[in-house]
């Protein structure tokens, strides 16, 4: 497929508390705000929040397997964590192609995660990816 500026790819996802615990185990980030309901209740969030990078990890899944897909190499990613993310909540990724550099097989893509129930942006960023067979 040939991607052009303005192309938008969307993907819906959610994470479970078990997946948050697995992410904590893999990364070593055992901050109780992610894992301990009683502790999280004492914070401004009032309940456990997901790790920001767990929420952002969905970009890697999408780039590597869905859009543009197999063979994609991640070159750069910026992320701003705008609002907390919670387990068992539906989120939508919106990836918008901002620039295509065909001779280098690269794309600059806006990467946004939105809470589907509120419409609020929870992660905002940009990525640069390369794929010699897809771009």
Secondary structure by P-SEA (a helix, b strand, c coil): ccccccbbbbbbbcccaaaaaaaaaaacccccccccaaaaaaccccccccccccccaaaaaaaacccccccccccbbbbbbcccccccbbbbbbbbbccccccccbbbbbbbbbccccccccccccbbbbbcccc
